[in-house]
Amino acid sequence: MATNPPDNPIGVAVLRVWWEPGSKPALRARLLVVNDAQEAPAEYATAAGIDDVCADIRSWLREWSELQPPQGG
């Protein structure tokens, strides 16, 4: 299996969304993430509603970015 060079970090996020009729908000989501190409996906968050889903994605991106060596830009 090929590995990712340390100077080219990769993170992966998979967002699964569905509707739960009768719930407020009806939109539900599960965010699975990989912080290293050698790892299996792990559940990061489960959320309800667009704002909460976006907040969870933003939170993971911030955490992932802070783990990486400084990059230009």
Backbone bond lengths (Angstrom), bond angles and torsions (degrees), N, CA, C in turn:
res aa  C-N    CA-C-N  psi(-1)  N-CA   C-N-CA  omega(-1)  CA-C   N-CA-C  phi
1 M - - - 1.443 - - 1.525 109.07 -
2 A 1.314 116.79 132.82 1.458 121.16 178.92 1.519 109.61 -71.45
3 T 1.301 115.41 145.54 1.459 119.83 177.45 1.511 109.13 -109.68
4 N 1.314 115.46 158.62 1.442 121.61 179.31 1.526 109.13 -86.98
5 P 1.331 119.00 127.28 1.457 119.84 178.65 1.526 110.63 -59.83
6 P 1.348 118.25 144.80 1.450 120.86 -177.33 1.526 113.81 -60.88
7 D 1.334 117.91 -24.43 1.465 119.78 -180.00 1.529 112.33 -84.50
8 N 1.328 117.50 1.90 1.458 122.11 179.58 1.529 109.24 -133.02
9 P 1.336 117.36 68.64 1.464 119.78 -176.48 1.529 112.05 -64.86
10 I 1.324 114.67 147.63 1.465 121.09 179.19 1.521 108.71 -130.15
11 G 1.303 115.26 133.97 1.459 122.07 170.39 1.514 107.10 -122.49
12 V 1.307 117.01 148.14 1.460 121.28 -179.86 1.520 108.59 -129.39
13 A 1.324 115.65 133.91 1.463 121.08 175.65 1.521 107.92 -125.81
14 V 1.322 115.80 132.25 1.464 122.12 176.47 1.520 106.60 -118.88
15 L 1.316 115.53 123.98 1.461 121.03 -179.22 1.520 108.74 -109.96
16 R 1.321 116.20 119.22 1.464 122.14 176.46 1.519 106.85 -105.63
17 V 1.319 117.95 125.73 1.469 121.51 -179.07 1.520 110.42 -123.51
18 W 1.334 115.99 150.54 1.450 121.94 178.41 1.526 108.93 -158.14
19 W 1.328 114.83 166.27 1.467 121.67 177.53 1.517 109.06 -102.04
20 E 1.314 116.95 139.52 1.461 123.27 170.37 1.525 106.90 -117.35
21 P 1.334 116.57 91.70 1.461 120.38 -179.00 1.533 110.66 -56.01
22 G 1.305 115.48 140.94 1.454 120.71 179.64 1.511 113.48 89.04
23 S 1.316 117.80 -9.53 1.460 121.45 177.39 1.515 109.40 -99.58
24 K 1.312 116.13 151.58 1.462 121.51 176.58 1.508 107.99 -122.54
25 P 1.295 121.03 116.93 1.458 126.66 -10.29 1.519 111.31 -73.48
26 A 1.313 115.51 154.31 1.466 120.65 -176.94 1.529 112.66 -78.58
27 L 1.328 117.33 -23.71 1.466 120.50 -179.85 1.523 109.84 -72.66
28 R 1.315 116.11 129.32 1.468 122.55 177.03 1.524 107.39 -125.73
29 A 1.330 115.64 154.92 1.461 119.57 179.32 1.520 110.22 -151.66
30 R 1.313 114.83 150.44 1.471 122.19 173.70 1.524 106.70 -127.43
31 L 1.327 115.59 128.29 1.450 121.82 -179.86 1.521 109.03 -106.43
32 L 1.339 115.21 117.37 1.464 122.24 175.31 1.513 107.49 -106.35
33 V 1.331 116.93 137.83 1.461 119.61 -176.52 1.523 112.15 -133.83
34 V 1.315 113.98 157.08 1.461 123.14 172.41 1.520 105.66 -132.20
35 N 1.318 117.11 123.28 1.463 121.20 179.05 1.518 112.36 -95.97
36 D 1.308 116.45 -8.39 1.466 121.93 -177.89 1.520 106.85 -149.95
37 A 1.321 117.12 137.35 1.467 121.50 -176.16 1.524 112.78 -60.86
38 Q 1.324 118.15 -17.19 1.462 122.10 -179.53 1.534 112.38 -86.14
39 E 1.324 118.49 -8.92 1.462 122.76 -175.62 1.527 112.23 -93.95
40 A 1.302 114.96 156.51 1.466 120.83 169.68 1.534 107.75 -85.07
41 P 1.319 118.18 153.26 1.467 119.94 178.06 1.525 111.31 -59.84
42 A 1.325 114.99 143.40 1.461 121.58 177.73 1.518 108.84 -127.18
43 E 1.328 116.52 145.70 1.464 119.44 177.29 1.521 109.24 -69.34
44 Y 1.315 115.16 127.07 1.461 121.47 179.09 1.521 110.29 -98.96
45 A 1.338 116.34 -43.23 1.467 119.77 -176.54 1.516 110.34 -160.78
46 T 1.316 114.61 155.12 1.455 123.27 168.38 1.516 105.60 -125.09
47 A 1.329 116.83 132.55 1.457 120.15 -173.26 1.517 111.28 -137.60
48 A 1.338 114.74 162.92 1.463 122.38 175.83 1.524 107.75 -127.99
49 G 1.323 115.99 128.26 1.462 120.69 178.30 1.521 112.19 92.36
50 I 1.315 114.01 149.42 1.463 120.64 -176.29 1.520 112.14 -59.74
51 D 1.326 118.08 -45.49 1.462 120.40 -177.01 1.524 112.14 -62.15
52 D 1.323 117.79 -42.02 1.464 120.88 179.58 1.529 111.07 -68.32
53 V 1.316 117.09 -38.99 1.468 120.67 178.01 1.527 109.50 -62.44
54 C 1.316 116.98 -47.85 1.468 120.67 179.78 1.527 111.20 -62.41
55 A 1.328 117.64 -38.86 1.470 121.23 178.54 1.529 110.50 -63.28
56 D 1.329 117.77 -40.27 1.469 120.71 179.21 1.521 111.41 -66.74
57 I 1.320 117.16 -41.15 1.467 120.25 177.80 1.524 109.71 -63.52
58 R 1.330 116.80 -45.80 1.462 121.25 179.30 1.526 110.72 -60.74
59 S 1.312 117.02 -41.25 1.464 121.76 179.89 1.533 110.71 -62.16
60 W 1.331 116.63 -47.47 1.464 119.07 179.33 1.526 110.96 -63.41
61 L 1.328 118.09 -43.26 1.466 120.39 179.20 1.528 110.76 -59.85
62 R 1.324 116.63 -41.50 1.463 120.17 179.06 1.530 110.01 -63.49
63 E 1.335 116.72 -47.65 1.464 120.52 179.60 1.520 111.26 -60.82
64 W 1.320 117.11 -45.36 1.459 121.02 -179.50 1.518 110.29 -62.26
65 S 1.327 116.78 -44.56 1.465 121.21 -179.11 1.519 112.03 -62.00
66 E 1.322 116.63 -37.82 1.468 120.29 -179.03 1.528 112.35 -70.42
67 L 1.321 118.11 -20.35 1.462 121.59 177.94 1.522 112.84 -81.32
68 Q 1.324 116.49 -14.38 1.461 120.82 -173.84 1.519 111.38 -91.36
69 P 1.339 116.57 152.37 1.462 119.15 174.79 1.526 109.60 -63.91
70 P 1.325 117.46 151.79 1.467 120.08 -179.73 1.535 111.52 -56.58
71 Q 1.304 115.50 138.04 1.464 122.85 177.98 1.523 107.48 -121.23
72 G 1.297 116.69 156.43 1.463 120.24 175.10 1.516 110.31 -66.03
73 G 1.341 117.98 140.46 1.463 122.76 175.44 1.434 110.48 88.49
